[in-house]
Amino acid sequence: MSRKIAFGIAAVLVLLATCGAPPPRDPAGPEPPPQAHHAQVTAHPDDDLLFMNPDLAEGLRSGRPTTGIYLTAGEAAVPDQAGYSAARQEGTRAAYAQMVRKPNEWLRGTMPVGHGRLAEVDTLRADPDVRLVFLNLPEDANPQQGRHALSRLRHDPALTVTTTVPAGAAVPHPQLFDRRAVVESITALLDAFQPTVVRLQDDQPDRRYQSNWIGVHNHPDHVAGAALAKEALAAHRPRAFSPMVLTYRDYNVADTPSALSDEDKGMTREAFAAYAAHDVLAKGGIYRSWSDNSAYRWPRGGRWAARGEDGVVRAFSVRAHGLARWTRTPQGVWNGPELMPLPEPLRPHVTLLGGEREQPVLVAQSEDGARIVVLRQKRSGIWPRRWEVVDAPGAADPVQNGLPATTVDSDGRIVLAVKNAAGGVSIRRELSSASQRWQPWSDLGGTGVQDGVSIVPGGGGVVHVFATTREQVLHWEVPRTGDARAEAVPIGPARPAGAPVTERARDGLIRLLVRTDRGGELVERTLTPQGWRDGPVSSPGTGGIGDPVAAGPGSHGVADLVRVARDGAGNVHVADRAGAGWVDVGGSVTDHPAAIVEPNGDITLVGLGFDGGLVVNTGAQGPGGLRFAGWRPGWSRPRFRLRGRTDRRSGSAGRCRRIRASDTTPMDVHTRIVDAAIQRMATAGYEGLSISSVARLSGLSRPTIYAHFGTLDQLAAEALEAAAVQVISRVIERAREEASSAADYVVEVMVAARSEFRSSPALAPIAFPQHGTILFDGNAVGPGALELSRSFLLPLLEFQPELEDELEEIAETCLRWLVSLVQFESERSRSDSKLRAYLHRHLVPGLGVTS
């Protein structure tokens, strides 16, 4: 295709991307990626100090904006409720000032939260990015409101409660709240502060502990507050990407061994001491048992990213509004994030089976614990919309089912293992590698098993399952058929204080890693076919919350096993030998990172930054071990590839420039340049595009632009691809919202695409079959047009996968119909509703799509 034709396509894509879209942004450039911002929604003024540290303190000391949102006044059943609640809030201010190491001086004000209601907002004078918000709802023990006010409010939409007014409060009068007002107020705060990470309390507590809290096994306000906050998160409108959600255990951390380091414990104790100086009731050893332990309720685990047999790296993250997905092509091009819809709310732990299967498989769990859901990628690379449902082990309270561990056995079958609601372990396998049918659950037994089991395949269909109790590590060697008996695995004098982590090392033997209650030290054992080899090998812990991640080094790796851990500040540490020292590779990541083994033996660490974005760091093998290049963004704008494009410098056909995994340029500057180029071409056409015009619109210098793009041609190519994605995304989004079948989807794509063409009179001429337009190259349909049409129709395979081999023909047919619909007006198809009926009568029957 000639350069004129290629850029004719490009110009139209720019117009399509800008017509009907929001007005161009200010010439100073688009908004940068979201700034990392933490928000914790807790029931009482001390809950975040006790249960969310050291994460909370480390984030504050790292300078990340942080907002604490407190639902109740925490007034308890004391005579002077106004004075006591004011003291608790003063204690919170003192603790935050201590954690951030600033003077305890605050600006106290209010902000509206809807329908005339106000929340108190306190801002640290020396650091305005630190805020505390108080709604002052009645606490559970307040007898004046009738006990359990927040719990009753959660379940009774008609109930109204009155806020407590602390002494000296910025909101000096009581306010009325019902359930809807509470949710709307939390939503308003989230909308105002736009957090990228939201911390919540545990609304699904382990019922084996804290039996003194009858019926809830946790403070009732913790449970009710977390449930209401989740509802508010679902209604929250993020301006950037959907936030991450971290859930922390509450009172029951006192019932389990602690993996916190002495340093982490000291940090939490200091913060709580600053609070307790103002709270006359915060006394006794129970507070130390809470402050000295911290754990995620549903940790993400380290298998949320993996390389497939096709060489593509995929990563998934459960967010407040869906499932975020990133991909990296075999050539190193990162794309994403894309937010995929979910069939129902999920727990954040997902497992991606990559190279173990011909096609990737994603395994997750419903939020209520009753279902394990499976998503299998199609041969076309499409992830279907419908998840396969696998019932979890039966239980009267399925919430008590633990997170699923997943592997593929030597027969190619997916195997699931979970801590069941009774406190034992259950296992389930596919009937065959080609089947989507499952054997019944098998109960392996066990008692007192903690959340988080691990599973690794052996030979001959055997799988090895590992779990921890509060006293020991358990191991089952489960044959292809038949039962297995648990054995205790000695780990020395310490108790396990985390979930077991297992992986095959370079020598093919199974390594078991587990954190212990001796300051979070890491104990490692090796399992051979003859049994456990030697004794436990210990390594110092890295601190922080969460278990390590292990990755086999692959056939070209030099390490015996790659061990990855995260400290309290979010820095990542790597060790390549048992008992060896940790290497701090920096970074600021939340929860568990993942490790990808590259074909050449390099290791790429994948993490989620505190701003919600994907970050990566590749370690190359060298004489001294792995040497990491540094963390960089693991994403770029999604791409639509224009084939046959001509390179202006050489006149030879070439491909559009892409950001590769080795690029280290700041993405906010890169994005400003690309958006400015799109804006310029939308108003002046391709011929009006120049480096000078882009510099003027972006507010950047010419050398800065040339540092990101070697030539104007490269800049134009990337801008045109980005514009094309906007068009495709709008059409697909609109079609998906309206369609419930394959036929509906085709029709809705046609309606939406015609609407794009009609959004500006300037677009009409491109549909006529003249030489050099977007749709035709001479008298033939151009390859660029077919690729565009195919991109619109790819989601059709989610409804009817068997159409994959016919997609090209369907795309060309739809393209020709679209040309006719744009070129010729008819009363039968003038309105969208008439067009839908017309297409269902005449186009759909010829395509073979189902209604």
Buried (B, 14 or more C-beta within 10 A) or exposed (E): BEBEBBBBBBBBBBBBBBBBBEEBBEEEBBEBBBEBBBBBBBBBBBBBBBBBBBBBBBBBBBEBBBBBBBBBBBBBEBEEBBBBBBBBBBBBBBBBBBBBEBEBEBEBEBBEBBEEBBBBBBBBBBBEBBBBBBBBBBBBBBEEBEBBBBBBBBEEEEBEBBBBBBBEBBBEEEBEBBBEBBBBBBBBBBBBBBBBBBBBBBBBBBBBBBEEBEEBBBBBBBBBBBBBBBBBBEBBEBEBBBBBBBBBBBBBBBBBBBBBBEBBBBBBBBBBBBBBBBBEEBEEEEBBBBBBBBBBBBBBBBBBBBBBEBEBBBBBBBBBBBBBBBBBBEEBBBBBBBBBEBBEEBBBBBBBBBBBBEBBBBBBBBBBBBBBBBBBBEEBBBBBEEBBBBEBBEBEEBBBBBBBBBBBBEBBBBBBBBBBBBBBBBBBBBEEEEEEEBEEBBBBBBEBBBBBBBBBBBEEBBBBBBBBBBEBBBBBBBEEEEEBEBEEBEBBEBBBBBBBBBBBBBEEBBBBBBBBBBBBBBBBBBBEEEEBEEEBBBBBBBBBBBBBBBBBBBEEBEBBBBBBBBBBBBBBBBBBEBEBEBBEBBBBBBBBBBBBBBEEBBBBBBBBBBBBBBBBBBBEBEEEBBBBBEBBBBBBBBBBBBBBBBBBEEEEEBEBBBBEBEBEBEBEBBBBBBBBBBBBBBEEBBEEBBBEBBBBBBEBEEEBBBBBBEBBBBBBBBBBBBBBBBBBBBBBEBBBEBBEBBBBBBBBBBBBBBBBBBBEEEBEEBBEBEEBBBBBBEEEBBBBBBBBBBBBBBBBBBBBBEBBEBBBEBBBBBBBBBBEBBEEEEEEBEEEEEBBEBBBEEBBEEBBBEE
